[in-house]
Amino acid sequence: MSEYVPPGWPTGVHPPGSEEFEQTAVAWLLDVVPPDYRLHGVLRRHPVALAALARHHLAACVAGAREGYRTARAELGSRLPPGSMDAVLDAYRTEGIRLVETARAVDLVGRALRGEVFAPQLAGTQDEDRSPASKRAAPSRRGASGQRGASGQRARGGKRSSAKERADGPGEAKTAKQR
C-alpha cells in the first residue's frame, strides 16, 4: 500500500511513515540549505531542527527576492543596458516562484517530521489550495465581476492592473480580496 503525500511534496522524499522517510527528508533538506549546514551533526541527528532552520532560511530567501524585485529598477536601472531590466525582473519572478514552492515543500516535510499525518482532502481544502501545482493547473481565478485577479492581468472593472499591483514581487500573487 502506498502512503499518501499531499500536493507539493518534494520529489525524492519518501512518504511519511515509510522506512526511508527520515533519511530521504534529511538528505533533501540538506540540499535546500547552504552547504555549511552539513557541518553541524546536530542537524542530522534532529531532522525537526534541520526543517526549522530550512524554513527560516527559505523565508529569508523569499523576502530577499521580493525586496530585490521591488528595488531593481531604482538600484540597477541606470547601470544596465537597454532591455536587460526585464530579464532581471524575469529572473527574480522565476526564482521567487521556485523559492516559494520549495518553502511550501519544506513546510510539508517539517510537519511530517513533527508527526502530522496527511490524508487526501476534498476539493478546495487547505492543502490543495496551498499546492503550487494546483494553482498552475487551475483555470484562471475570477472574482465576482468575472474579471481576472492580480495574477490574471486584469483588475476589477476590466482595467489593467497598475504597476504597484503587479509589484507584489516574486512568488507573491495576491488577489484583490487579500490587498
N, C-alpha and C positions, 0 to 999 in steps of 0.2 A: 504494500500500500504506500502511496506517495503522500508525503506531508504537504499541507497547503502552505504556500508562501504568498503574501499579499502583492498586489501590483507595485512595481518599483523595487522589488527585491533584487539585490545585486547578483549579476551573473557570476558563477564560480563559488558562491557561498551556499553550502548545503542547507537544506531546510532545518529549522529549529527542531530539536528532538532527535535528529539523526546522529549517528555515531561520529561523524566528521564535522558536525556543525561548528563547534567551538574552534577547532583547528583552522577550518577554512575562513571563519569570521575573522580570526586574529590575522591571518595572512592577508586578507583583503583590506582590513583596517590599516595594517602597516603599510600597504601600498597607497593608501589615501593620504596619509600624513607625511610630513617631511622625513627624509631618511634617518636623521639623527634620533628620532623616536625609537628606532630599533636598538639603540644603545642602552635603553632602560629596561632591564629584565622585569621590573615590577609590572610593566605594561603587558608583557607576555603572560605573566602569572595571573594577572587580574584583567581579563578582557573587558569587563564593565568599565574599568578606569580608562582603558585604551579607547573605548567607544565614546566616553565623555570627552576625552581630550580631542578626539577626531571631530566630534560635534562642535566644540568650541573653535577649533582650527578652521573648519569649513564655514562657520558663521562669520569669522573674521575675513575669510577669503571672499565670501559673497558680499559683505559690506564694502570691502576694498574695491571689488569690481564695480559695484554700484556707484561708489564715490568717484572712481576713475571715469566712469561713463558720464556722470553729471558734470565733471570739471574738464573733460578732454578738450572741448573747443577753446575754453579760456586758457588752458595750460599749454596746449600744443598747436592751436590753430595757426599762429603766425610762423611756426617753426617747421611745418610740414609742407611738402609740395602739394599743388592743387590736386584734389581728388583723393588724397591719402586719408583725410579725416573720416570719410565714410567707411573706408576699410578698417580704420582703428575702431570706430564705433561698432562695426560689424563683429570685430574680434571680441570686444567687450560683451556684446549680446550673446555670441556663441558660447564663450567661456562662462558667462553668467548662467546661462541655461544649464550647462554641464555641471557647474558647481552646485546649483540648486538641486538638481536631480541626485547628485552624489550626497549632498547633505540629507536629503529625504531618505536615501538608502541607508546612510549611517544611522539615522533615527530608527529605522525599522530594525536594523541589526542590534542596536543598543537596547531597544525594547525587548527583543527576543532574548538577548543575553540576560536581561533582568527577569526573565521568566514569563513574559507576556505570551499568550497563546493566540495565534491568528486563526480566524475561521472565515470561510467565504461569506461575503456580505451581499445583501440585496442591492440592486442597482441604486445608485445615488447616496450610498452611505459614506461615512468619513474616509476610510482607507481608499476607496475607489476614487473619491473626489481629490485626494492628495496625490494620486498617481500621475506623474508627468506623462506617461504613455497614454493614459485615458484622456488627458487634455488634448494631446496631439491628434488622437483618433476621433475625438468627438466632433460633430459638426459645429460650425461657429455658434457661439453662445449669443443669444439675442435677448435684449431687455424687453420690457413690456411693450415698448413702442415698436418693436420689430427691428430696431436698428442694432447694429453690432456694437459690442462693448469696446473698451480700450484696446484689447488685443485684436479686434477685427477692423481697425482703421476708422470706422465712423462713430461719432459720438451721438448723443441724444439729439433728436431733431434733424438728423441726416447730415450735420456739419462734420467736416474733417476734425479730428481731434487736434488740439493745439500742441505746439512743441513741448509745453510744460507737461501736458498729459502724457505725451509719448516719452518724456524724460524720466519715467519711473526707474529706468535702468535695467541692466541685465537680470533676467530671471525674475522680474517683478512686474507681473501683469495684473494690474488692479482693475476691477470693474468700477463702473460709476457708483455703485452702491458702497464700495469699500472706501471711496475717497472721502 
